Amino acid sequence: MAVAQPNDARAIALLALATAVSDERRARRFLDLTGIGTDELRARAAEPALLAALLRFLEAHEPDLVAVAEALDMKPEALVAARRALEEEA
């Protein structure tokens, strides 16, 4: 899924979230590690803290970070920068 590279941290993180959870194994690992369920994920998807947590999760496993960045047609550094901006916002 190639997309234009957005500048907004929240937009980047939402795209990353959608891409990350499209992989069932990655989604299950994220939900298991965070302890949240799918309903809570849907309800909190726009919260900066949750989005930052998702990006930290991707950063913790470089193959996931790279895979999601490639799917979004952006550099992994853009996801890291988005996480930093969201942590400042949260």
N, C-alpha and C positions, 0 to 999 in steps of 0.2 A: 504494500500500500504506500506508494510514493505521494507525499504531500509537500506543499510549499512549507518552507521553514518559518514557523511563526515566531514572533519575538516575545510573546507574552508567556511568562512562566506557567501560569495556570493552564493555558491552552496546550502548551507542550506536555505538561503532566497529564492532562486528560487524554490526549492522544496516546501517550505512553501507557496509561492505565488500560485503555481500550485494547491496545495492541498486546500488552502483557497478559491480560486475562483471556485473550483469544486462544492462548496456548493452555490447554487444560492442566497439564502437569505444572506449569509455572503458576497458574492461577491457584491451584490447590496448595502449592508450597507457600505462596503469599498469604493465603487465608489461614493456613495452619500456623505460620510463624507469627502472624499478627493477632490471631485468636478472634478475628471478626468473622461473621457469617456473610453470606451473599446479600441478605436483606440490608444489613448494616452497611456493607460496602456501597450498595446502591444509594442508600440514604445519605451517606457522608462523602460521596464521590467528589464533590466540589470543595470540600474543606482543605485548606492549605496544609494542615498537619497530616492528613491522610495521604494527600498527593505527595508530600515530601517523603513520607514513610515508604510509599511505593517506589519512588526514585532511589531512596537509600537501599531498598531491597534489591533493585536492579544493580546498583553499584557494588553490592556485596558479592555478586556473582557475575564477573566480567562477561562471560558468554551471553548471559541474558541482557546485560546492558548493551552490548554490541549488536545483538540480534534485534532488539527493539529499536535502537538508533537506526540501524540499516533499514528496517521496515518503514520507518518514518522519514527516510532519506535525509538524515541529519547526523552530525557527529556526536559520539557519546558525550563529549564535553558540553554540548548544548543541554543534555539531560542533567548533567552535574550542575551546571549553572542555574538551571530551572529549580533544582532542589534547594540550592543555596538561597535563591530569591524567595522561595516559598517558606523556608525556615525563618527568614527575616520577617515575612508577613504574618506568620503564625503566632 
